[in-house]
């Protein structure tokens, strides 16, 4: 089995149109925006409720490569990348004889980890000439908007040809690999294509920039709701977003959608090459994103490390594999990290570390669309290392009380983010340049550290709880939503007495999840005998500065 793993950056699920989406009528304005992704979903299994474990780039990628939540090994910052001694599914596949070809951005592996995980790595998005991003936005009619919008990430279109962008060149390299692949002499392959868009700045090649009229976009989520977490108002203040009109945020959303259309075109280019090749019959393709984006909702832009709104956690996940169900929609809640045992299972490779993900193949092969005993059994086996589970235990784990499962392996997902005030302030380093669009984010986090404190989310189909806590504030801006009547998360009911019993049960579920996933014991055993030889202590060297420099897109 070969694999194509196509990863969009910061693409939220709700900005995509699917023919079998119950809410498609409300998305008619984007019906033709992503024809290639829609066509792919019609021939594959789409997980309608897939959520990332963390809403920031490096953290999310560390999770979906390992099957770990980011708290398991402290992968909670942009610079906490996977180390050589840690597992990831690319390493497993390379050890099994796969050629692992990587075209695109990193935000995943420490430099020393590439040799064991990747056969070849190239990123053609290495300079401003190929980024496909224009200059900062200028409003010819309103100088104030131009001034106030500097930190909004809204940029002008890129005027070069699509074929000149690094994104295109990354995808073209994968296309050329498919066209030139010789199945008789070549190893099985993994084509890992982690692209940059639709990550801010909000910009894209000119032919996509104005594809969606801002005035056609329905009303975005507002910014004047009560009981909002503090970071929202602070973001609007530090980014100078307070004076910008609603149509400006719709403009941001429209350009974001144009950037998604740009990625859709590149994905179609790759799928055309696969469909015209005999490799399609022995290749599994996964399309997903690491996390979402505000894109103007709540009067906000980009993302926030402790923000856990659905626009940030809810991401697309579409899997096409030989023998899999077509036009199959799975409503059961899954995590992005579930791709780890799914891919390894398809490759017939056994993991050698404890992880917390479930195999998605029962959903893909059998067309299961909700919690089923077989799917749940596989999830439990992934944690219990193959022990047989009794029928009584299965039923107990499936039991739902007022929409809350008895186990974190049920119809429920978790996510986390943020940083403690007792941790070093080295997590969002930006050079001291006020012309840098990330400078506002850096200063806010420095001056209001509680606004980015640690946060954890538990989400069932019916409820969503976000807990925020810190040594300086045991309760800080927590949230609770009844998703049945408030799917857009506009009415925070955390402090209302009538919901305290439900919130208490969700907190108990959150505690059980933390206890059961708090860490992962290494499977390698170390000898306990003392060494019997003399040795010279290694000379101490100054550790490298892990936070020097500035990463412009993250």
HUNOR-V737113 format. One record per backbone hydrogen bond with DSSP energy under -1.0 kcal/mol. CO is the residue of the C=O (numbers start at 1). NH is the residue of the N-H. If there is no record, write none. Layout:
# HUNOR-V737113
((CO	NH) (CO	NH))
This chain:
# HUNOR-V737113
((2	284) (3	191) (4	286) (5	193) (6	288) (7	195) (8	290) (13	16) (18	21) (21	24) (24	27) (25	28) (27	30) (28	31) (30	33) (34	38) (35	39) (36	40) (37	41) (38	42) (40	43) (41	44) (44	328) (45	319) (46	330) (49	334) (50	315) (51	336) (53	416) (56	60) (57	61) (58	62) (59	63) (60	64) (61	65) (63	67) (65	89) (67	356) (69	72) (70	75) (74	76) (77	80) (79	81) (82	110) (83	86) (88	92) (89	93) (90	94) (91	95) (92	96) (93	98) (94	97) (99	190) (100	119) (100	120) (101	192) (102	122) (108	82) (110	113) (111	114) (114	118) (120	102) (122	104) (124	126) (127	130) (130	166) (135	156) (142	146) (143	147) (144	148) (145	149) (147	150) (149	152) (153	202) (154	137) (156	134) (158	206) (161	164) (162	165) (165	169) (166	170) (167	171) (168	172) (169	173) (170	174) (171	175) (172	176) (173	177) (174	178) (175	179) (176	180) (182	186) (188	99) (189	3) (190	101) (191	5) (192	103) (193	7) (194	105) (196	199) (197	9) (201	203) (202	155) (204	158) (205	208) (205	209) (208	211) (213	216) (214	217) (221	298) (229	232) (230	234) (231	235) (232	236) (233	237) (234	238) (235	239) (236	241) (237	240) (241	244) (245	248) (246	250) (247	251) (248	252) (249	253) (250	254) (251	255) (252	256) (253	257) (254	258) (255	259) (256	260) (257	261) (258	262) (259	263) (260	264) (261	265) (262	266) (263	267) (264	268) (265	269) (266	270) (267	271) (268	272) (269	273) (270	274) (271	275) (272	276) (274	277) (277	280) (278	281) (279	282) (280	283) (282	2) (284	4) (285	320) (286	6) (287	318) (288	8) (294	297) (296	299) (297	300) (300	296) (302	294) (304	307) (309	312) (309	313) (310	314) (311	293) (312	292) (313	52) (314	13) (316	289) (317	47) (318	287) (319	45) (320	285) (321	324) (328	46) (330	48) (334	51) (335	338) (336	339) (337	340) (338	342) (339	343) (340	344) (341	345) (342	346) (343	347) (344	349) (345	348) (360	364) (361	365) (362	366) (362	368) (364	325) (369	331) (372	376) (373	377) (374	378) (375	379) (376	380) (377	381) (378	382) (380	384) (381	386) (384	387) (390	394) (391	395) (392	396) (393	397) (394	398) (399	406) (401	404) (404	401) (407	410) (410	412) (413	459) (415	457) (417	455) (420	423) (424	426) (431	433) (433	436) (436	439) (438	442) (439	443) (440	444) (441	445) (442	446) (443	447) (444	448) (448	451) (449	452) (450	453) (452	419) (454	469) (455	417) (456	467) (457	415) (458	465) (459	413) (462	483) (463	460) (464	481) (465	458) (466	479) (467	456) (468	476) (470	473) (473	470) (479	466) (480	493) (481	464) (482	486) (486	489) (493	496) (496	499) (497	500) (499	503) (500	504) (501	505) (502	506) (503	507) (504	508) (505	509) (506	510) (507	511) (508	512) (509	513) (510	514) (511	515) (512	516) (513	517) (544	546) (545	548))
